[in-house]
Amino acid sequence: MSKSIALALFLAAGWLLSACNSVAFFTQTPVPPEKLARYELEIEPRGEPIYDADGYEVTLGFDLLAHGEFAYNSVVQEIVQETVYKRTDGSEIRERLTLVEAFRINRVGVNKDDLVRYRLQPFQRDRHYERGYQSLGSGIARAEVYRVVRYYAGFVRDADWTSLGFAHLPGNRDGSVTTSIPRNFNERHQRGYIIDGQVEADDRAKSKFYSMRFSWWRDAASGVAQAQFAFRNGQRPPDEPTWVTNTINAKARSAGAGE
């Protein structure tokens, strides 16, 4: 082999190693949001929402496109939900929950526009569903479900991740939303994992919303259960109840003197 060919091969190999190292050794880290590469984060509906008189189901993914390697490792979600049960006597029962959760994102490649794409791990999905409304007793005339989800990029550490990179978190970074869910909410996950970890950094200022609105009622004449459902990408319910609004808009509590 001539010296010129050997030198060319050596240089090519060195360039390849350098190029690989620039990706392989990039470390995701909790930098301030202003130091993040420019990016866009969007949800990806997987199929059409499904609903009937027993409940609803929506399946989503996430797509993050960055102008360079992206420092955060997760998509953080804050779920705020209120369900209002209206009795036949006119009284109401209100069930409320808040949940902070995270999905790990992985680098999947560079597109034709030189943007770096990040997505959930293969086979991971963000599935929203509720069932069992057909079993509501005859004393319930109507049920209204308001679920609003805020999502944004963040860096999460020490969570109890599933093998596909999903975790429940105790709360968001600034403490304005904490996890408070009943034992039967995402029950299978709660049986196998603890609520742990922390959001060390986030770009919550660039958060986006989507929402679900499920209405269930019994027809007064026939007694047959009926339902309506709306999924809104980028929107909150137009008839959002006050508790949902106040919870979403809550600010972190600041400690006073002596606390």
Backbone torsions as a table, in degrees:
resi	resn	phi	psi	omega
1	MET	NA	132.7	-179.2
2	SER	-72.0	158.8	-179.8
3	LYS	-63.8	-35.7	-178.4
4	SER	-66.9	-40.0	178.5
5	ILE	-68.0	-42.5	179.5
6	ALA	-61.8	-41.4	178.8
7	LEU	-63.9	-41.4	179.7
8	ALA	-63.0	-43.3	178.8
9	LEU	-64.8	-39.4	179.2
10	PHE	-63.1	-44.7	179.7
11	LEU	-65.0	-41.5	179.7
12	ALA	-63.3	-43.3	179.2
13	ALA	-63.9	-40.8	178.6
14	GLY	-63.3	-40.3	178.1
15	TRP	-64.2	-42.1	-179.9
16	LEU	-63.5	-43.1	179.0
17	LEU	-63.0	-41.7	179.3
18	SER	-63.8	-42.1	-179.8
19	ALA	-64.6	-42.2	179.2
20	CYS	-65.3	-41.6	-178.0
21	ASN	-63.6	-32.1	-178.1
22	SER	-63.4	-24.9	176.8
23	VAL	-97.6	-49.3	-173.2
24	ALA	-61.6	-30.7	-176.2
25	PHE	-106.1	14.0	173.6
26	PHE	-73.2	127.2	-176.4
27	THR	-105.0	121.7	173.6
28	GLN	-70.7	136.8	-169.8
29	THR	-152.1	154.3	-176.7
30	PRO	-81.4	66.2	179.2
31	VAL	-76.7	159.8	172.3
32	PRO	-60.8	149.2	-175.6
33	PRO	-59.0	-29.1	-179.8
34	GLU	-69.2	-13.0	178.2
35	LYS	-97.1	1.5	176.8
36	LEU	-71.6	149.6	168.4
37	ALA	-62.9	146.9	176.7
38	ARG	-57.3	139.7	-175.6
39	TYR	-155.8	166.1	170.8
40	GLU	-131.8	134.7	178.7
41	LEU	-118.6	125.2	-178.9
42	GLU	-132.6	154.0	170.6
43	ILE	-87.8	154.5	179.8
44	GLU	-124.2	99.3	176.2
45	PRO	-59.1	133.3	177.7
46	ARG	-106.7	93.9	-176.2
47	GLY	81.0	-179.8	-180.0
48	GLU	-86.9	145.8	173.6
49	PRO	-56.8	146.2	179.6
50	ILE	-117.5	136.4	175.2
51	TYR	-154.4	157.5	173.2
52	ASP	-154.3	-167.1	-177.0
53	ALA	-74.2	-0.9	177.8
54	ASP	-104.7	-15.2	-179.6
55	GLY	161.0	-160.8	-176.6
56	TYR	-147.2	164.2	176.6
57	GLU	-152.2	133.3	177.3
58	VAL	-133.4	132.9	179.5
59	THR	-119.7	130.8	-174.0
60	LEU	-132.2	159.2	167.7
61	GLY	-128.0	-178.0	177.6
62	PHE	-131.9	147.1	179.1
63	ASP	-134.1	118.0	178.8
64	LEU	-117.6	121.7	178.1
65	LEU	-112.7	123.6	-175.1
66	ALA	-123.3	147.4	175.2
67	HIS	-85.8	64.5	-176.7
68	GLY	127.5	178.4	-179.5
69	GLU	-66.2	139.0	-172.7
70	PHE	-102.4	132.0	-169.9
71	ALA	-80.2	-27.9	-175.8
72	TYR	-85.4	154.9	-173.1
73	ASN	-108.7	1.5	-170.9
74	SER	-148.6	161.4	161.9
75	VAL	-105.7	124.0	179.5
76	VAL	-99.1	139.1	177.0
77	GLN	-126.4	140.6	173.1
78	GLU	-117.2	113.6	-179.4
79	ILE	-100.5	126.5	175.6
80	VAL	-122.0	124.6	-176.6
81	GLN	-139.2	137.6	170.7
82	GLU	-129.8	130.0	174.8
83	THR	-113.6	127.1	-178.1
84	VAL	-111.5	116.8	176.4
85	TYR	-100.0	124.3	-180.0
86	LYS	-105.3	120.2	-178.9
87	ARG	-80.1	163.6	178.7
88	THR	-66.9	-22.4	178.8
89	ASP	-86.6	3.3	177.2
90	GLY	95.4	-11.3	178.9
91	SER	-79.5	169.1	-176.5
92	GLU	-131.6	151.1	170.6
93	ILE	-121.7	132.3	-179.6
94	ARG	-119.2	124.2	175.8
95	GLU	-110.8	130.0	-174.6
96	ARG	-128.2	145.9	175.6
97	LEU	-150.0	153.1	171.6
98	THR	-134.0	142.9	-178.6
99	LEU	-146.3	130.3	170.6
100	VAL	-107.4	128.3	-178.1
101	GLU	-139.6	169.2	-177.9
102	ALA	-144.1	148.8	173.4
103	PHE	-123.3	127.8	176.7
104	ARG	-72.7	141.2	177.8
105	ILE	-111.9	144.7	-177.8
106	ASN	-121.5	145.0	175.4
107	ARG	-71.3	125.6	-178.9
108	VAL	-113.5	-7.6	177.1
109	GLY	143.8	-175.8	-179.4
110	VAL	-115.4	132.1	-178.4
111	ASN	-86.2	-177.6	-175.7
112	LYS	-65.5	-17.3	178.6
113	ASP	-97.4	13.8	179.5
114	ASP	64.2	28.0	174.1
115	LEU	-96.4	138.3	-179.2
116	VAL	-87.3	125.8	-176.1
117	ARG	-101.0	135.0	176.1
118	TYR	-124.3	139.4	178.9
119	ARG	-144.0	174.6	173.9
120	LEU	-66.9	163.0	176.6
121	GLN	-61.6	151.6	177.4
122	PRO	-52.8	137.5	179.1
123	PHE	76.5	-3.9	175.3
124	GLN	-84.9	137.7	177.9
125	ARG	-138.1	154.3	171.9
126	ASP	-98.1	103.4	-174.3
127	ARG	-107.2	123.7	176.3
128	HIS	-111.2	124.9	179.0
129	TYR	-157.2	155.4	171.6
130	GLU	-146.7	138.4	178.0
131	ARG	-133.0	166.5	171.1
132	GLY	105.6	7.0	-178.6
133	TYR	-69.9	-21.9	177.2
134	GLN	-66.0	-21.4	-177.2
135	SER	-90.0	2.8	177.3
136	LEU	-60.8	138.8	-177.5
137	GLY	-66.8	165.8	-176.6
138	SER	-65.7	-16.2	178.6
139	GLY	-76.7	-11.3	178.3
140	ILE	-96.9	121.8	-179.1
141	ALA	-94.2	-27.2	-174.2
142	ARG	-158.3	150.3	174.4
143	ALA	-136.2	136.7	179.4
144	GLU	-125.5	124.4	-179.8
145	VAL	-112.4	126.1	176.9
146	TYR	-119.5	108.3	177.2
147	ARG	-116.9	122.5	179.2
148	VAL	-122.6	132.7	-176.2
149	VAL	-123.6	123.9	171.5
150	ARG	-100.1	133.0	178.9
151	TYR	-133.9	149.1	-176.9
152	TYR	-165.3	165.6	179.3
153	ALA	-79.5	143.3	179.0
154	GLY	-156.6	168.5	174.4
155	PHE	-112.2	117.9	-175.5
156	VAL	-114.3	134.9	-180.0
157	ARG	-126.2	145.7	171.0
158	ASP	64.0	26.7	174.6
159	ALA	-78.7	159.3	176.2
160	ASP	-89.5	80.3	-172.8
161	TRP	-74.1	145.7	166.3
162	THR	-75.2	173.2	178.7
163	SER	-64.2	-22.1	179.0
164	LEU	-99.4	8.3	172.0
165	GLY	82.3	45.9	176.0
166	PHE	-126.2	143.8	179.8
167	ALA	-154.5	147.3	165.9
168	HIS	-86.1	138.8	-179.9
169	LEU	-115.3	153.5	178.8
170	PRO	-64.4	-31.2	-178.5
171	GLY	-178.1	179.1	177.1
172	ASN	-84.7	-179.5	-172.1
173	ARG	-67.2	-41.4	-174.3
174	ASP	-90.7	0.9	176.7
175	GLY	80.8	6.2	-177.6
176	SER	-77.2	-22.2	175.8
177	VAL	-132.0	125.7	177.1
178	THR	-119.6	156.5	-177.9
179	THR	-77.7	125.7	176.4
180	SER	-145.3	93.2	-175.4
181	ILE	-128.2	149.0	175.9
182	PRO	-71.9	164.6	-176.3
183	ARG	-64.5	-25.4	-177.7
184	ASN	-92.2	6.8	177.4
185	PHE	-91.6	120.9	-173.7
186	ASN	51.3	48.9	-169.1
187	GLU	-59.6	-41.6	-178.2
188	ARG	-60.8	-42.0	179.3
189	HIS	-66.2	-42.6	-178.5
190	GLN	-63.8	-28.8	178.8
191	ARG	-69.3	-28.1	-173.2
192	GLY	-107.6	-11.4	-174.0
193	TYR	-139.0	153.3	178.0
194	ILE	-98.6	159.1	176.2
195	ILE	-86.4	108.6	-172.0
196	ASP	-153.5	170.3	177.3
197	GLY	99.8	174.2	-179.9
198	GLN	-148.1	149.8	174.1
199	VAL	-88.8	107.5	-175.8
200	GLU	-82.4	-28.3	178.3
201	ALA	-154.7	151.8	178.8
202	ASP	-156.0	167.6	173.8
203	ASP	-117.6	53.1	-176.2
204	ARG	-62.3	-23.8	178.0
205	ALA	-62.9	-22.5	178.6
206	LYS	-102.6	20.7	-177.1
207	SER	-65.4	156.0	177.0
208	LYS	-126.0	169.1	-177.7
209	PHE	-127.7	153.3	160.2
210	TYR	-143.7	163.9	-174.5
211	SER	-148.9	159.9	175.6
212	MET	-128.4	138.6	-178.9
213	ARG	-134.8	110.4	-177.3
214	PHE	-115.3	126.8	176.7
215	SER	-117.3	131.5	-179.8
216	TRP	-130.0	137.7	176.9
217	TRP	-157.3	161.9	174.1
218	ARG	-102.1	132.7	176.7
219	ASP	-62.8	129.4	-174.5
220	ALA	-62.3	-36.4	-176.4
221	ALA	-80.6	-48.6	-174.4
222	SER	-94.7	-21.7	-176.3
223	GLY	78.8	3.2	-179.4
224	VAL	-78.0	134.1	179.8
225	ALA	-73.1	140.6	178.5
226	GLN	-134.9	163.4	-177.1
227	ALA	-152.9	154.9	170.7
228	GLN	-132.7	150.7	-178.3
229	PHE	-144.4	142.1	175.8
230	ALA	-137.3	130.2	171.6
231	PHE	-109.4	126.6	-176.6
232	ARG	-121.2	115.0	177.4
233	ASN	-87.0	120.1	179.7
234	GLY	84.8	7.3	-176.8
235	GLN	-136.0	153.8	170.4
236	ARG	-102.0	161.6	-178.3
237	PRO	-60.7	135.1	179.5
238	PRO	-64.1	-24.6	179.9
239	ASP	-107.9	30.9	-177.9
240	GLU	-53.6	128.4	-179.3
241	PRO	-69.5	160.4	-174.6
242	THR	-59.6	-41.4	-178.9
243	TRP	-61.0	-42.5	178.1
244	VAL	-61.2	-47.1	179.8
245	THR	-60.2	-48.1	-178.5
246	ASN	-63.5	-37.3	-179.9
247	THR	-68.8	-43.9	179.5
248	ILE	-65.3	-38.3	-175.8
249	ASN	-88.5	2.6	-177.0
250	ALA	-63.1	143.7	175.4
251	LYS	-102.3	156.9	178.5
252	ALA	-63.6	138.9	178.4
253	ARG	-71.8	132.0	177.1
254	SER	-96.5	135.2	-176.9
255	ALA	-72.3	137.2	177.0
256	GLY	-90.5	-179.9	-179.3
257	ALA	-61.8	135.9	177.0
258	GLY	86.4	-3.4	179.1
259	GLU	-93.1	NA	NA
